[in-house]
Amino acid sequence: MKVLSIDASGNVDSVPFRSADPGTVAGKPRHGGLERLRVVATLGVVLLHACVPYLKHPMPGLAWPVRDTPSEWLDVTFWGIEIFIMPVFLVMTGMFAWQTLQRRGAADLMRTRLSRLGKPFLFGMMVILPAELYIWVGGWVYEGWVDAVKLKSLKIDGALGNSLWGTSHLWFLLYVLSYVGIVAGISTWMQRTPVKKKSRSSQQQFGSVAGMILLAGIGICTLCCRPEVVWGFQHDFLPVPSKWIYSGTFFLGGIWIVSQDKRLHRIQALARPLIITAVLSLGTAVAVGRWNLAGHQPDTVISQASGILLGTTTTLAAWAVSLAAIGFFQAQERPISKKTQYVAAASFWIYLVHHPLLGLMHIDIKFLLPQIPSLVKGICCFFAALSVSLLTYEAVVRQSALGRWLGMTWSPQPDTSGTENADPVILKHLQTAATPRRRAA
């Protein structure tokens, strides 16, 4: 039986795996480590957006339906997640794309990703984003930022109007599709030239460490020139060059890692030192970034130095957290539970619908319960959006025609945990493990 390749995103973007038979692969049980990481990352995306109205240091360029009382805890949580959440998705997406490319070729890679990502992207643009537009403008009317007549025309001038139009949280799907198209095109070209005979030896000469240093260096340079890639929100209908380049380094990094180390033994062996590096670099990046957003740069020299430090620590933290998470979860050999399988199967749907749900909930909770502390509001919105997303998945997606068209159906499988193969072969994992797709901010 032929195993269907997983899709390139995941949510989210991000962007999750969908399979009609997620519990088994060709009659053999799937490894649950990366599946668990997909679930954790999906929850991280929802938590990220649940914090937005309560930021002490709001993200430049990111418009939200309402602004509420700032919370120090939610501000730190938001910026900590923002630094690494999409890099985690992109690295895993690159790994899965490489596996499909090696097993099934460039044409099949492009075909499966167009189906698995293109259909949800189309659904999001036709259904999710129109609803989100009215929720956002409705919130602005409630806040008194625009007149109620704007709900009819949606024509808003100034910064709010500029931030209204774009792909919103669906940007991840568009970017991944562009990366997959380029990789498939290059692979097709290489197959038609003699260069393909030298590819494997040249990879070994170059070395995995040098490749990762090069990609990290590109990311650092991009952030030093355009810190708003991470420390702001770039919103448009087409990919923004700086954001496209920075995100692409992590996608290519996933390809590079699995092409050099198919079983991911190196990442698993380095998980502990990577965790230490991740904690230190993430803490430094959050502190420097929030300091910059607060406008504490007294002169040009310090501003430039802090910009370089911010770009370096942010990129280092993104890579360290991504690799540490993959190494840690990849090393887990416990059978995956039915609950985890269910949330993993629903993760792409959660990615699609949680964004407008949170916007609506933020408006409601500010209007109905203004006296509640912001920390409690953020937590309540997180659980409420997650619950509604899961309920709608069960009601209208899991066993429906819509779910089959989107590729998000799921049915529980018989318990086969007793026969799970203890050998964590990465190619087997990549055939079945999923990538969350979401968008982070």
C-alpha positions as CSV (number, residue, x, y, z in Angstrom):
1,M,0.0,0.0,0.0
2,K,1.3,3.4,-1.0
3,V,1.8,5.8,1.9
4,L,0.4,9.3,1.3
5,S,3.0,12.0,2.0
6,I,2.1,14.7,4.5
7,D,1.6,18.2,3.5
8,A,4.2,20.9,3.7
9,S,2.7,23.1,6.2
10,G,1.2,22.8,9.0
11,N,0.2,25.1,10.6
12,V,0.9,27.6,11.1
13,D,1.4,27.1,9.7
14,S,1.7,25.7,10.7
15,V,-0.5,24.1,9.2
16,P,-1.4,20.6,10.1
17,F,-1.2,17.1,8.7
18,R,-4.3,15.6,7.4
19,S,-4.9,11.9,6.7
20,A,-7.8,9.7,6.4
21,D,-6.0,7.1,8.5
22,P,-3.7,8.9,10.9
23,G,-3.4,6.1,13.4
24,T,-1.4,3.8,11.1
25,V,1.0,3.8,8.2
26,A,0.9,1.0,5.8
27,G,-0.4,-1.2,8.6
28,K,2.3,-0.1,11.0
29,P,1.7,2.3,13.9
30,R,3.1,5.8,13.7
31,H,5.7,7.3,16.0
32,G,4.1,9.9,18.2
33,G,6.9,12.3,19.0
34,L,6.5,14.8,16.2
35,E,2.8,14.4,16.4
36,R,3.0,15.6,20.0
37,L,5.1,18.5,18.9
38,R,2.5,19.5,16.3
39,V,-0.2,19.5,19.0
40,V,1.9,21.6,21.4
41,A,2.9,24.1,18.7
42,T,-0.8,24.4,17.6
43,L,-1.7,25.3,21.1
44,G,1.1,27.8,21.2
45,V,-0.4,29.6,18.1
46,V,-3.8,29.9,19.8
47,L,-2.1,31.2,23.0
48,L,-0.1,33.7,21.0
49,H,-3.1,35.3,19.5
50,A,-5.1,35.1,22.7
51,C,-2.5,37.5,24.3
52,V,-2.7,40.2,21.6
53,P,-5.2,42.8,23.1
54,Y,-3.3,42.7,26.4
55,L,0.2,43.5,25.2
56,K,2.2,46.1,27.2
57,H,4.4,46.5,24.1
58,P,2.0,46.1,21.1
59,M,3.3,44.6,17.9
60,P,3.9,47.4,15.3
61,G,1.7,46.9,12.3
62,L,-0.6,44.4,13.9
63,A,-4.2,45.7,14.2
64,W,-6.7,43.9,16.5
65,P,-10.4,44.4,17.0
66,V,-9.9,45.8,20.5
67,R,-7.2,47.0,22.9
68,D,-7.6,46.1,26.6
69,T,-5.6,46.6,29.8
70,P,-2.0,45.5,29.4
71,S,-0.6,42.5,31.2
72,E,3.1,42.0,31.9
73,W,2.7,38.2,31.9
74,L,0.8,38.0,28.7
75,D,3.2,40.5,27.0
76,V,6.3,38.3,27.9
77,T,4.4,35.1,26.9
78,F,3.4,36.6,23.5
79,W,6.9,37.8,22.5
80,G,8.5,34.6,23.7
81,I,6.2,32.5,21.5
82,E,6.4,34.9,18.6
83,I,10.1,34.4,18.3
84,F,10.1,30.7,17.7
85,I,6.6,29.4,16.8
86,M,6.8,29.8,13.0
87,P,10.4,28.7,12.7
88,V,9.3,25.4,14.4
89,F,6.6,24.9,11.8
90,L,8.9,25.9,8.9
91,V,11.8,23.6,9.9
92,M,9.4,20.6,10.1
93,T,7.7,21.6,6.9
94,G,11.1,21.6,5.1
95,M,11.8,18.1,6.5
96,F,8.5,16.7,5.2
97,A,8.9,18.4,1.8
98,W,12.4,16.8,1.4
99,Q,11.0,13.3,2.3
100,T,8.2,13.6,-0.2
101,L,10.7,14.9,-2.9
102,Q,13.0,11.9,-2.3
103,R,10.3,9.3,-2.3
104,R,7.9,10.5,-4.9
105,G,9.5,13.2,-7.0
106,A,9.1,16.9,-7.7
107,A,5.8,16.6,-9.6
108,D,4.1,14.7,-6.8
109,L,5.5,17.1,-4.2
110,M,3.9,20.0,-6.0
111,R,0.6,18.2,-6.6
112,T,0.1,17.1,-3.0
113,R,1.0,20.5,-1.6
114,L,-1.3,22.3,-4.0
115,S,-4.1,20.0,-2.9
116,R,-3.3,19.9,0.8
117,L,-2.5,23.6,1.2
118,G,-4.2,25.2,-1.8
119,K,-7.7,24.0,-0.8
120,P,-7.5,25.3,2.8
121,F,-6.0,28.5,1.6
122,L,-8.9,29.0,-0.9
123,F,-11.4,28.2,1.8
124,G,-9.8,30.6,4.2
125,M,-9.7,33.4,1.6
126,M,-13.3,32.8,0.6
127,V,-14.9,32.1,4.0
128,I,-12.7,32.8,7.0
129,L,-11.2,36.2,5.9
130,P,-14.5,37.8,4.9
131,A,-15.9,36.9,8.3
132,E,-12.8,38.2,10.0
133,L,-13.0,41.5,8.1
134,Y,-16.4,42.3,9.7
135,I,-15.3,41.1,13.1
136,W,-12.3,43.4,13.0
137,V,-14.2,46.5,11.8
138,G,-17.0,45.7,14.3
139,G,-14.5,45.8,17.0
140,W,-13.1,49.2,15.8
141,V,-16.7,50.6,15.7
142,Y,-17.1,49.4,19.4
143,E,-13.8,51.1,20.3
144,G,-14.9,54.3,18.6
145,W,-12.0,54.2,16.1
146,V,-14.2,54.2,13.0
147,D,-17.8,55.1,12.2
148,A,-20.5,52.3,12.1
149,V,-21.1,53.1,8.4
150,K,-17.7,51.5,7.7
151,L,-19.2,48.1,8.3
152,K,-21.0,48.6,5.0
153,S,-18.2,50.0,2.9
154,L,-15.1,48.6,4.6
155,K,-13.3,51.6,3.2
156,I,-11.0,52.8,6.0
157,D,-8.3,55.4,5.6
158,G,-5.0,55.6,7.5
159,A,-3.0,53.0,9.3
160,L,-6.1,50.9,10.3
161,G,-7.1,50.7,6.6
162,N,-3.7,49.6,5.6
163,S,-3.6,46.9,8.2
164,L,-7.0,45.5,7.3
165,W,-6.3,44.0,3.9
166,G,-4.0,41.0,3.4
167,T,-3.8,37.3,3.9
168,S,-3.9,37.7,7.7
169,H,-2.9,34.5,9.5
170,L,-3.1,32.6,6.2
171,W,0.2,34.0,5.1
172,F,2.0,30.9,6.1
173,L,0.2,28.7,3.5
174,L,1.1,31.2,0.7
175,Y,4.8,31.3,1.7
176,V,5.1,27.5,2.0
177,L,3.5,27.0,-1.4
178,S,6.0,29.4,-2.9
179,Y,8.9,27.6,-1.3
180,V,7.7,24.2,-2.4
181,G,7.3,25.5,-6.0
182,I,10.9,26.7,-6.0
183,V,12.2,23.5,-4.5
184,A,10.2,21.4,-7.0
185,G,11.5,23.5,-9.9
186,I,15.1,23.3,-8.9
187,S,14.8,19.5,-8.4
188,T,13.3,19.1,-11.8
189,W,16.0,21.2,-13.4
190,M,18.7,19.2,-11.6
191,Q,17.3,15.9,-12.8
192,R,17.7,17.1,-16.4
193,T,21.4,18.1,-15.9
194,P,24.6,16.2,-15.1
195,V,24.9,18.2,-11.9
196,K,22.7,15.6,-10.1
197,K,25.6,13.1,-10.1
198,K,27.7,15.3,-7.9
199,S,25.0,16.4,-5.5
200,R,25.6,13.9,-2.8
201,S,29.4,14.3,-2.6
202,S,29.2,18.1,-2.7
203,Q,26.7,18.0,0.2
204,Q,29.1,16.0,2.3
205,Q,32.0,18.3,1.4
206,F,30.1,21.4,2.4
207,G,29.0,19.9,5.7
208,S,25.8,20.3,7.7
209,V,27.4,22.8,10.2
210,A,28.5,25.2,7.4
211,G,25.0,25.0,5.9
212,M,23.3,25.9,9.1
213,I,25.7,28.7,9.8
214,L,25.0,30.2,6.4
215,L,21.3,30.0,6.8
216,A,21.5,31.5,10.3
217,G,23.7,34.3,9.0
218,I,21.2,35.2,6.3
219,G,18.5,35.3,9.0
220,I,20.5,37.5,11.2
221,C,21.3,39.9,8.4
222,T,17.6,40.1,7.4
223,L,16.5,40.8,10.9
224,C,19.2,43.5,11.5
225,C,17.9,45.3,8.4
226,R,14.2,44.6,8.9
227,P,13.5,43.7,12.6
228,E,9.7,44.1,11.9
229,V,9.9,40.6,10.3
230,V,9.6,39.3,13.8
231,W,9.2,42.4,16.0
232,G,6.3,43.7,13.8
233,F,3.6,42.5,11.5
234,Q,4.0,42.7,7.7
235,H,0.6,42.3,6.2
236,D,-0.1,42.1,2.4
237,F,-1.7,39.9,-0.2
238,L,1.7,39.0,-1.7
239,P,4.8,37.8,0.2
240,V,6.9,40.5,1.8
241,P,10.5,40.1,0.6
242,S,12.2,40.4,4.0
243,K,9.7,38.1,5.7
244,W,9.9,35.6,2.8
245,I,13.6,35.4,3.0
246,Y,13.8,35.0,6.8
247,S,11.0,32.4,6.8
248,G,12.7,30.6,3.9
249,T,15.9,30.1,5.8
250,F,14.0,27.8,8.3
251,F,12.3,25.9,5.5
252,L,15.6,25.3,3.8
253,G,17.1,24.5,7.2
254,G,14.6,21.6,7.6
255,I,15.5,20.3,4.1
256,W,19.2,20.6,4.9
257,I,19.0,18.9,8.3
258,V,17.1,15.8,7.1
259,S,19.2,15.5,4.0
260,Q,22.3,15.3,6.2
261,D,20.9,13.3,9.1
262,K,17.9,11.2,8.0
263,R,17.4,9.7,11.5
264,L,17.9,13.0,13.3
265,H,20.5,11.3,15.6
266,R,22.5,14.5,15.9
267,I,19.6,16.7,16.9
268,Q,18.5,14.1,19.5
269,A,22.0,13.9,20.9
270,L,22.2,17.7,21.1
271,A,18.8,18.2,22.7
272,R,20.0,19.1,26.2
273,P,22.6,21.7,25.2
274,L,20.2,23.1,22.7
275,I,17.6,23.5,25.4
276,I,20.1,25.5,27.5
277,T,21.0,27.6,24.5
278,A,17.3,28.1,23.7
279,V,16.5,29.4,27.2
280,L,19.4,31.8,27.4
281,S,19.0,33.2,23.9
282,L,15.2,33.4,24.1
283,G,15.3,35.3,27.4
284,T,17.9,37.7,26.0
285,A,15.9,38.3,22.8
286,V,12.6,39.0,24.7
287,A,14.4,41.4,27.0
288,V,16.2,43.3,24.3
289,G,13.1,43.3,22.0
290,R,10.8,44.7,24.6
291,W,13.4,47.3,25.6
292,N,13.6,48.4,21.9
293,L,9.8,48.5,21.6
294,A,9.6,50.7,24.7
295,G,11.8,53.3,22.9
296,H,14.8,53.3,25.3
297,Q,17.5,53.8,22.7
298,P,19.2,57.1,23.8
299,D,21.4,57.6,20.7
300,T,22.2,56.1,17.3
301,V,25.2,54.0,18.4
302,I,23.3,52.2,21.1
303,S,20.3,51.8,18.8
304,Q,22.4,50.2,16.1
305,A,24.1,47.9,18.7
306,S,20.8,46.9,20.2
307,G,19.5,46.2,16.7
308,I,22.4,43.9,15.9
309,L,22.0,42.2,19.3
310,L,18.3,41.8,18.7
311,G,18.7,40.3,15.3
312,T,21.4,37.9,16.5
313,T,19.6,36.7,19.6
314,T,16.2,36.4,17.9
315,T,17.6,34.2,15.1
316,L,19.7,32.1,17.5
317,A,16.7,31.6,19.8
318,A,14.4,30.6,16.9
319,W,16.9,28.0,15.7
320,A,17.8,26.7,19.2
321,V,14.1,26.3,20.3
322,S,13.2,24.7,16.9
323,L,16.0,22.1,17.0
324,A,15.7,21.5,20.7
325,A,11.9,20.8,20.4
326,I,12.4,18.5,17.4
327,G,15.2,16.6,19.1
328,F,13.3,16.3,22.4
329,F,10.0,15.1,20.9
330,Q,11.7,12.9,18.3
331,A,13.4,11.0,21.1
332,Q,10.1,10.2,22.8
333,E,9.0,6.6,22.2
334,R,5.8,6.5,24.2
335,P,2.7,5.5,22.1
336,I,0.5,8.4,21.1
337,S,-2.9,8.6,22.8
338,K,-6.2,8.8,21.0
339,K,-6.7,12.3,22.4
340,T,-3.4,13.5,21.0
341,Q,-4.3,12.0,17.6
342,Y,-7.6,13.7,17.7
343,V,-6.2,17.2,18.4
344,A,-3.4,16.6,15.9
345,A,-6.0,15.8,13.2
346,A,-8.0,18.9,14.2
347,S,-5.0,21.2,14.3
348,F,-5.3,22.5,10.7
349,W,-8.9,23.4,11.3
350,I,-7.9,25.1,14.6
351,Y,-5.3,27.1,12.6
352,L,-8.0,28.2,10.1
353,V,-10.7,29.3,12.5
354,H,-9.1,30.3,15.8
355,H,-8.1,33.7,14.6
356,P,-11.5,35.2,13.9
357,L,-12.9,33.3,16.9
358,L,-10.4,35.0,19.2
359,G,-11.1,38.4,17.7
360,L,-14.9,38.0,18.5
361,M,-14.2,36.7,22.0
362,H,-11.9,39.6,22.8
363,I,-14.7,42.0,21.9
364,D,-17.3,40.1,23.9
365,I,-15.2,39.7,27.0
366,K,-14.2,43.4,27.1
367,F,-17.8,44.5,26.7
368,L,-19.4,41.9,29.1
369,L,-16.7,41.5,31.7
370,P,-14.5,44.6,31.8
371,Q,-13.6,44.3,35.5
372,I,-11.9,40.9,35.1
373,P,-8.0,41.0,35.2
374,S,-6.4,40.8,31.7
375,L,-4.5,37.7,32.6
376,V,-7.7,35.9,33.3
377,K,-9.3,37.3,30.1
378,G,-6.4,36.0,28.0
379,I,-6.6,32.5,29.6
380,C,-10.4,32.4,29.2
381,C,-10.2,33.4,25.5
382,F,-7.5,30.8,24.9
383,F,-9.6,27.9,26.2
384,A,-12.8,29.2,24.7
385,A,-11.3,29.6,21.2
386,L,-9.7,26.1,21.4
387,S,-13.0,24.6,22.6
388,V,-15.1,26.1,19.9
389,S,-12.5,25.2,17.3
390,L,-12.6,21.5,18.4
391,L,-16.4,21.5,18.6
392,T,-16.8,22.9,15.1
393,Y,-14.3,20.4,13.8
394,E,-16.3,17.5,15.3
395,A,-19.6,19.0,14.1
396,V,-18.8,20.1,10.5
397,V,-15.5,18.7,9.5
398,R,-14.3,15.4,10.9
399,Q,-16.7,13.1,9.0
400,S,-18.2,15.6,6.5
401,A,-18.0,16.3,2.8
402,L,-16.2,19.6,3.7
403,G,-13.7,17.7,5.7
404,R,-13.0,15.3,2.9
405,W,-12.6,18.1,0.4
406,L,-10.2,19.9,2.8
407,G,-8.4,16.6,3.6
408,M,-9.1,16.9,7.4
409,T,-11.3,13.9,8.1
410,W,-10.2,11.5,10.9
411,S,-11.3,8.2,12.4
412,P,-9.9,6.5,15.5
413,Q,-7.8,3.4,14.8
414,P,-7.5,0.2,16.8
415,D,-4.9,0.2,19.5
416,T,-1.7,-1.1,18.0
417,S,0.7,0.4,20.6
418,G,2.0,-3.0,21.6
419,T,3.5,-3.6,18.2
420,E,5.2,-0.2,17.9
421,N,8.7,-0.4,16.4
422,A,11.2,1.0,18.8
423,D,13.6,2.0,16.0
424,P,12.9,5.8,15.4
425,V,13.6,5.8,11.7
426,I,13.1,9.4,10.6
427,L,11.7,8.5,7.1
428,K,8.9,6.5,8.7
429,H,8.2,9.4,11.0
430,L,8.2,11.9,8.2
431,Q,5.7,9.8,6.2
432,T,3.2,10.3,9.0
433,A,4.2,13.0,11.4
434,A,2.5,16.3,10.8
435,T,3.4,19.9,10.7
436,P,1.2,22.5,12.3
437,R,0.2,25.3,10.0
438,R,-0.5,28.7,11.6
439,R,0.2,31.6,11.6
440,A,1.7,33.2,14.0
441,A,1.3,36.7,14.0
